[in-house]
Amino acid sequence: MVCAHHHLYSSLARGMPGPEAPPLSFLGILESIWWKLDQALDLETIYWSAKLGALEALETGTTCIIDHHESPNAVEGSLSVIAEACTEVGVRVNTCYGITDRHPASNFPPKSMTEGARRGIEENRRFLSEGGKGMVGLHAAFTCSDETLAHAASLAKEFNVGIHTHVAEGKIDMAAAERLNSLSQDDWILAHGVHLENEHGLQGTIIHNPRSNMNNSAGYAKPKRFSNPVGLGTDGIGADMIDEFRLGYARLRENDVTESPQTIWEMLEINAGLFPESQQDIVTWSYPNMDPWHLAFSLGVKPRDIVVAGKEVMKDGVVMTVDVDEIRSKAAEAASKLFKKLDELS
C-alpha cells in the first residue's frame, strides 16, 4: 500500500490542546489548529512524529509514504530528519517542504516572496541535491505569491521532479487552478481538489482525502468527475489505506448508491504508480481475499508479514526493525513537549 498524501508531522497531534473557541471556517481551522502545530515543531519532535507515523503505516501494511511537511521554525534539515526516521523503521518515503509566504502574511494571497518561502525553497533544494527522494512542496496557492509559485515550479523542473501541493481544499483557495494552470505538469500531485471545477485545466494527479475533508467540513470532492488520474491519501490522519479505502467507498456510495468499491480500489492502483518501488515490496495479509468487494465490508484486515526492498520488516504481525514500545514511549514524551510549546503560542 502507498499513502499518496500524508503529513507525518501531525502524528503527535492526537490529544493536543484545542483552540479557546471552536473554529467556524476552514481558514479558522488552519489558523487556530494546524498552523499553530507546525510552528511549534522542532527537529526532535519532527523526528519522533515521523518515526511514529512510519511505524503506524507499517503496522497497517503501508510500505510507502508520499509526505508533505511544514515546520516554519525548524526548516533547515527537516526533510533529512523525516527520511532518516522512516528508513530506520523500514518504510519508504518521498517527502518535500511546503513552501509558503504565510509567515507572517495575514492577507491572502501575499504580494511577494517572503524570507520564509526562500527558506522552504532552499530546504527542498538541499534535500534533492543531496540525493533525497522527494518533490518540491507548496502549501497552497492562496498562501503563496505569484513570485513564489514561479520559483517553486522552476525548482521542480531543475530537479526533474513534480510539485506536491494542496489545491482548492477550501473555498479560500478556489483561485488555485487559474493561478497554477500555466505552471502545472503531469508529474504534479494535487491534494484535495474539493472546490475545483470539473474542467479545471490543471495537469497532475489529484489525491482524494475523504476522511480529512469530512473532518474539516471541506465538502465532498466527487472524485469521479475529474479527467485527471485520482489517487487516495489521508492528509495526515494515519496511513491505513485499507481503512481509507473503506471510508472512501462509503462516502462514494452515500453520494451514488449504484457505485462499486472498485472505483476507490483503482485509486490505490494509481498510488502504486506514483511510488513504483512499492511493487518490489511483499505484504501477506490476515484476510485471504484482497478483493475490493470483500475488503469494503471486512473490518480488521492487517498485515502478517512484510518484506521491503528484500528485507523482512514484519514477521507474524511483529515489526522486526525497531523497538515498538520505545518509539511509542519516546513519541509520547515528544508530544508532551510539543503541547507545552502550543500552550505558549496561545
C-alpha positions as CSV (number, residue, x, y, z in Angstrom):
1,M,0.0,0.0,0.0
2,V,1.1,3.6,-0.8
3,C,-0.3,6.6,1.1
4,A,-0.3,9.3,-1.6
5,H,-0.7,12.3,0.6
6,H,0.4,12.3,4.3
7,H,1.6,14.8,6.9
8,L,3.9,12.8,9.1
9,Y,4.4,15.9,11.3
10,S,0.8,15.5,12.5
11,S,1.4,12.1,14.1
12,L,1.8,13.7,17.6
13,A,-1.3,15.9,17.2
14,R,-3.7,13.5,18.9
15,G,-4.7,14.9,22.3
16,M,-3.2,18.3,21.5
17,P,-4.8,21.3,23.3
18,G,-7.6,22.7,21.3
19,P,-8.3,26.4,20.5
20,E,-10.1,28.5,23.0
21,A,-13.1,28.8,20.8
22,P,-14.2,26.3,18.1
23,P,-13.2,27.5,14.6
24,L,-16.2,28.1,12.4
25,S,-14.4,28.1,9.0
26,F,-11.8,26.2,7.1
27,L,-9.3,29.1,7.4
28,G,-10.1,29.3,11.1
29,I,-9.3,25.6,11.5
30,L,-5.9,26.2,9.7
31,E,-5.0,29.3,11.7
32,S,-6.1,28.0,15.2
33,I,-5.0,24.4,14.9
34,W,-2.7,23.2,12.1
35,W,-0.7,26.4,11.5
36,K,-0.1,26.6,15.2
37,L,1.0,23.0,15.4
38,D,3.6,23.3,12.6
39,Q,5.0,26.5,14.3
40,A,5.6,24.5,17.5
41,L,7.7,21.8,15.8
42,D,11.5,21.4,16.2
43,L,13.8,18.8,14.8
44,E,13.3,16.5,17.8
45,T,9.5,16.4,17.6
46,I,9.7,16.1,13.8
47,Y,11.8,13.0,14.2
48,W,9.6,11.2,16.7
49,S,6.4,12.3,14.8
50,A,7.8,10.8,11.6
51,K,9.0,7.7,13.3
52,L,5.7,7.1,15.0
53,G,3.9,7.8,11.7
54,A,6.1,5.4,9.8
55,L,5.6,2.7,12.4
56,E,1.8,3.0,12.3
57,A,2.0,2.9,8.5
58,L,3.9,-0.3,8.5
59,E,1.5,-1.8,11.1
60,T,-1.3,-1.3,8.6
61,G,0.6,-2.7,5.6
62,T,1.6,0.7,4.1
63,T,5.3,0.5,2.9
64,C,5.5,3.8,1.0
65,I,4.5,7.3,2.1
66,I,4.3,10.5,0.0
67,D,4.8,13.1,2.7
68,H,4.2,16.9,2.7
69,H,6.0,18.7,5.5
70,E,6.0,22.1,7.1
71,S,7.8,23.4,10.2
72,P,8.4,27.2,9.8
73,N,10.6,27.4,13.0
74,A,12.7,24.3,12.0
75,V,13.0,24.4,8.3
76,E,16.7,23.5,7.6
77,G,17.4,19.8,7.8
78,S,13.8,18.8,8.5
79,L,13.4,16.7,5.4
80,S,16.5,14.7,6.2
81,V,15.2,14.0,9.7
82,I,11.9,12.7,8.2
83,A,13.8,10.4,5.7
84,E,16.1,9.1,8.5
85,A,13.2,8.3,10.8
86,C,11.3,6.4,8.1
87,T,14.4,4.5,6.9
88,E,15.0,3.3,10.5
89,V,11.5,1.8,10.6
90,G,11.8,0.3,7.2
91,V,9.2,2.5,5.3
92,R,10.0,4.2,2.0
93,V,9.3,7.9,2.0
94,N,9.1,10.6,-0.7
95,T,9.0,14.0,1.2
96,C,9.0,17.7,0.5
97,Y,8.9,21.0,2.3
98,G,5.7,23.0,1.8
99,I,6.9,26.4,0.5
100,T,4.6,29.3,1.7
101,D,4.5,33.0,2.2
102,R,2.1,32.8,5.2
103,H,4.8,33.7,7.7
104,P,4.0,36.5,8.6
105,A,1.4,37.2,5.9
106,S,-2.2,37.7,7.1
107,N,-3.7,38.9,3.7
108,F,-4.0,36.2,1.0
109,P,-2.6,35.8,-1.5
110,P,0.6,37.6,-0.4
111,K,2.1,40.1,-2.9
112,S,5.7,39.0,-3.0
113,M,8.1,36.2,-1.8
114,T,8.9,36.2,1.9
115,E,12.0,35.0,3.7
116,G,10.0,32.0,4.9
117,A,9.3,31.0,1.3
118,R,13.0,31.3,0.4
119,R,14.0,29.1,3.3
120,G,11.4,26.5,2.1
121,I,12.8,26.6,-1.4
122,E,16.3,26.1,-0.1
123,E,15.4,23.2,2.1
124,N,13.8,21.4,-0.9
125,R,16.9,22.3,-3.0
126,R,19.3,21.0,-0.3
127,F,17.4,17.7,0.2
128,L,17.1,17.0,-3.6
129,S,20.7,18.0,-4.4
130,E,21.9,15.6,-1.7
131,G,20.1,12.7,-3.3
132,G,16.9,12.7,-1.1
133,K,13.8,11.1,-2.6
134,G,11.3,13.9,-2.8
135,M,9.4,16.5,-4.7
136,V,9.1,20.3,-4.4
137,G,6.4,21.2,-1.9
138,L,3.9,24.1,-1.9
139,H,1.5,24.7,0.9
140,A,-1.5,26.0,-1.1
141,A,-1.6,28.7,-3.7
142,F,-3.6,31.1,-1.6
143,T,-0.7,31.3,0.9
144,C,1.8,31.9,-1.9
145,S,2.7,35.0,-4.0
146,D,2.9,34.5,-7.8
147,E,6.7,35.0,-7.4
148,T,6.9,32.1,-5.0
149,L,4.8,29.8,-7.3
150,A,7.0,30.6,-10.2
151,H,10.2,29.9,-8.2
152,A,8.8,26.6,-6.9
153,A,7.9,25.4,-10.4
154,S,11.3,26.4,-11.7
155,L,13.0,24.4,-8.9
156,A,10.9,21.3,-9.7
157,K,11.9,21.5,-13.4
158,E,15.5,21.9,-12.4
159,F,15.5,18.6,-10.5
160,N,13.0,16.8,-12.8
161,V,10.5,16.2,-10.1
162,G,6.9,17.2,-9.6
163,I,5.3,19.7,-7.2
164,H,3.3,18.3,-4.3
165,T,0.7,20.9,-3.3
166,H,-2.8,21.4,-1.8
167,V,-5.3,22.6,-4.4
168,A,-8.8,24.1,-3.7
169,E,-9.2,22.2,-0.4
170,G,-11.3,25.1,0.9
171,K,-13.2,27.8,-0.8
172,I,-10.5,30.3,0.1
173,D,-8.2,28.5,-2.4
174,M,-10.7,28.5,-5.3
175,A,-8.4,30.6,-7.5
176,A,-5.7,28.0,-7.3
177,A,-6.4,26.4,-10.7
178,E,-6.3,29.8,-12.5
179,R,-3.0,30.7,-10.8
180,L,-1.3,27.3,-11.3
181,N,-2.7,26.5,-14.8
182,S,0.3,27.7,-16.7
183,L,2.8,26.0,-14.4
184,S,1.3,22.6,-13.7
185,Q,2.8,19.4,-15.2
186,D,1.8,15.8,-15.4
187,D,4.1,14.8,-12.5
188,W,2.4,17.2,-10.0
189,I,0.4,15.9,-7.0
190,L,-2.7,18.0,-6.4
191,A,-4.1,17.1,-2.9
192,H,-7.9,17.5,-2.3
193,G,-9.4,19.4,-5.2
194,V,-12.7,19.7,-3.4
195,H,-13.6,23.1,-4.9
196,L,-12.1,22.6,-8.4
197,E,-14.3,23.0,-11.4
198,N,-14.9,19.7,-13.3
199,E,-12.8,21.1,-16.2
200,H,-10.1,23.0,-14.3
201,G,-7.2,22.7,-16.7
202,L,-4.6,21.6,-14.2
203,Q,-2.2,18.8,-15.1
204,G,-1.2,16.2,-12.5
205,T,-2.7,13.5,-10.2
206,I,-5.5,14.6,-7.8
207,I,-5.3,12.9,-4.4
208,H,-8.7,12.3,-2.7
209,N,-8.7,12.6,1.1
210,P,-12.2,11.7,2.2
211,R,-11.7,11.4,6.0
212,S,-9.8,14.7,6.3
213,N,-12.3,16.5,4.1
214,M,-15.1,15.3,6.3
215,N,-13.2,16.2,9.5
216,N,-12.6,19.8,8.2
217,S,-16.1,20.1,6.7
218,A,-14.4,21.0,3.5
219,G,-17.0,19.3,1.3
220,Y,-17.1,16.2,-1.0
221,A,-14.7,16.3,-3.8
222,K,-16.8,13.9,-6.1
223,P,-13.6,12.5,-7.4
224,K,-15.1,10.6,-10.4
225,R,-15.8,13.9,-12.1
226,F,-12.1,14.6,-12.9
227,S,-10.4,13.6,-16.1
228,N,-7.1,13.6,-14.2
229,P,-5.8,10.4,-12.5
230,V,-7.1,10.2,-8.9
231,G,-5.2,8.7,-6.0
232,L,-6.0,8.2,-2.3
233,G,-4.5,9.9,0.7
234,T,-5.1,10.5,4.4
235,D,-3.9,14.1,4.8
236,G,-2.1,13.1,8.0
237,I,-4.7,11.0,9.6
238,G,-2.6,7.9,9.8
239,A,-1.7,5.8,6.8
240,D,-4.1,2.9,7.0
241,M,-5.0,2.7,3.3
242,I,-7.4,-0.2,3.6
243,D,-9.4,1.8,6.2
244,E,-9.2,4.9,4.0
245,F,-10.4,2.8,1.0
246,R,-13.3,1.6,3.1
247,L,-14.3,5.1,4.2
248,G,-13.8,6.4,0.6
249,Y,-16.2,3.8,-0.7
250,A,-18.9,4.6,2.0
251,R,-18.6,8.3,1.1
252,L,-18.9,7.4,-2.6
253,R,-21.8,5.2,-2.0
254,E,-23.6,7.9,0.0
255,N,-23.3,10.1,-3.0
256,D,-24.4,7.5,-5.5
257,V,-25.9,4.2,-4.4
258,T,-25.0,2.4,-7.6
259,E,-21.3,2.8,-7.0
260,S,-18.8,0.0,-6.7
261,P,-15.7,-0.2,-4.3
262,Q,-13.7,-0.9,-7.5
263,T,-13.7,2.9,-8.1
264,I,-11.8,3.6,-4.9
265,W,-9.6,0.5,-5.3
266,E,-8.4,1.9,-8.6
267,M,-7.2,5.0,-6.7
268,L,-4.9,2.7,-4.7
269,E,-3.6,1.4,-8.0
270,I,-2.9,5.0,-9.0
271,N,-1.0,5.4,-5.8
272,A,1.3,2.5,-6.7
273,G,2.2,4.2,-9.9
274,L,3.2,7.3,-8.0
275,F,5.7,5.3,-5.9
276,P,6.8,2.5,-8.3
277,E,9.2,1.0,-5.7
278,S,6.2,-0.2,-3.8
279,Q,5.8,-3.0,-6.4
280,Q,9.0,-4.5,-5.1
281,D,7.5,-4.9,-1.6
282,I,5.7,-8.0,-0.4
283,V,2.8,-7.9,2.1
284,T,1.0,-11.0,3.4
285,W,-2.4,-10.1,4.8
286,S,-4.5,-11.6,7.6
287,Y,-7.5,-11.9,5.2
288,P,-7.4,-14.5,2.4
289,N,-9.2,-12.5,-0.3
290,M,-7.9,-9.0,-1.1
291,D,-10.8,-8.2,-3.5
292,P,-12.5,-4.8,-3.2
293,W,-15.9,-6.3,-2.6
294,H,-14.6,-8.3,0.3
295,L,-12.4,-5.6,1.8
296,A,-15.2,-3.0,1.7
297,F,-17.1,-4.9,4.4
298,S,-14.3,-6.9,6.2
299,L,-13.0,-5.0,9.2
300,G,-9.7,-5.5,11.0
301,V,-7.7,-6.7,7.9
302,K,-4.0,-6.4,8.9
303,P,-0.6,-7.4,7.5
304,R,1.1,-10.5,8.8
305,D,4.4,-10.5,7.0
306,I,6.1,-7.6,5.2
307,V,9.3,-7.5,3.1
308,V,10.6,-4.1,1.9
309,A,13.5,-3.9,-0.5
310,G,14.3,-7.5,0.2
311,K,14.4,-7.0,3.9
312,E,12.0,-8.7,6.3
313,V,10.5,-5.9,8.3
314,M,7.5,-7.7,9.8
315,K,7.0,-11.4,10.7
316,D,3.8,-12.9,12.2
317,G,2.5,-9.4,12.8
318,V,5.6,-8.2,14.8
319,V,7.7,-5.3,13.5
320,M,11.3,-6.6,13.3
321,T,13.3,-3.3,12.6
322,V,12.7,-1.2,15.7
323,D,11.6,-1.3,19.3
324,V,7.9,-0.5,19.0
325,D,7.4,0.2,22.7
326,E,10.4,2.6,22.7
327,I,9.0,4.5,19.8
328,R,5.6,4.9,21.4
329,S,7.2,6.0,24.7
330,K,9.6,8.5,23.1
331,A,6.8,9.8,20.9
332,A,4.6,10.4,24.0
333,E,7.4,12.4,25.6
334,A,7.9,14.4,22.4
335,A,4.1,15.1,22.3
336,S,4.2,16.4,25.8
337,K,7.0,18.8,24.9
338,L,5.1,19.8,21.7
339,F,1.9,20.5,23.7
340,K,3.8,22.8,26.1
341,K,5.0,24.8,23.1
342,L,1.5,25.0,21.8
343,D,0.3,26.4,25.1
344,E,3.0,29.1,24.9
345,L,1.7,30.1,21.4
346,S,-1.9,30.5,22.7
